Amino acid sequence: MNPATPGQPGHLADPLHAWSTPLAAPLSAPFPFTFRDVTVLTLSYRTTAEAVRRLLPAPLVPTSDWVLVHLYNMGDVEWLGRYGECNVMLGAELPGRAQGGFSPFLFLNSDGGLAQGREVHGQPKKWANPRVETRGDLIVGVLERNGIDVLTGTMPYKHRRGDLADLKRATFDFSLNLNYKVVPQIDGRDALRQLTSRRLKALTVHECWTDLCSVEIRPNMQAPLHLLPVQETGNAYYWRAEFTLERGEILHDYLAPNPPASPANP
């Protein structure tokens, strides 16, 4: 008999190999798992340098004053099914190690996706209702929490073909996602405190469109995107893709006996 896959009910008798709990019905998925039929609206806007610095944990340093907001309709995700997600990203660098997009805010309406993102990657996932819609000749992205449309973004429907490489050149390379992972012990001590990274694998973009965008943010203290105020809007990108989520990397361990010296935020 083949051994059970980590996270499957076959591990009830071997809890040391369980990926997630409950043991009889694991909540989150082990690597790798694939996202298919994904529709994304990526909004770009400039904020203030001070706002970016305030949300980056040292020893990360800012590389840009651009904010990228990715709103996803996840159409077919192994283990998780269909749901919506919103990833807010800032350009950041761990000097000498990595450069990419740091996520200060991340929202979705999937309990399994929320648990997997927080417990494994250290992503700051909270419950909300993100969605991407087509309303006539307009593409609309909405992030709703507590009955408030915290963010609304729009772009014209498929006027100009685009290339995500142009967005990366204009803002920052968001393909490497940086996260601040904090897990406390039951007695209040730190269990984990790390900077982690992950990069999507087997990314296939089926179509991509771009145009100018609008971005409106409404205050909500449980989803405080207003801490990154809009100074100037850039382009939006509307794209369909599939990709696979695999293992990431620990870039910086705050609890290591002698962590490498890195500059603090300016």
Secondary structure, 3 states (H helix, E strand, C coil): CCCCCCCCHHHHHCHHHCCCCCCCCCCCCCCCEEEEEEEEEEEEEECCHHHHHHHCCCCCEEEEEEEEEEEEEEEEECCCEEEEEEEEEEEEEECCCEEEEEEEEEEECCHHHHHHHHHHHCCCEEECEEEEEEECCEEEEEEEECCEEEEEEEEECCCEECCHHHHHHHCCCCCEEEEEEEEECCCCCEEEEEEEEEECEEEEEEEEEEEECEEEECCCCCCCHHHCCCCEEEEEEEEEEEEEECCCEEEEECCCCCCCCCCCCC
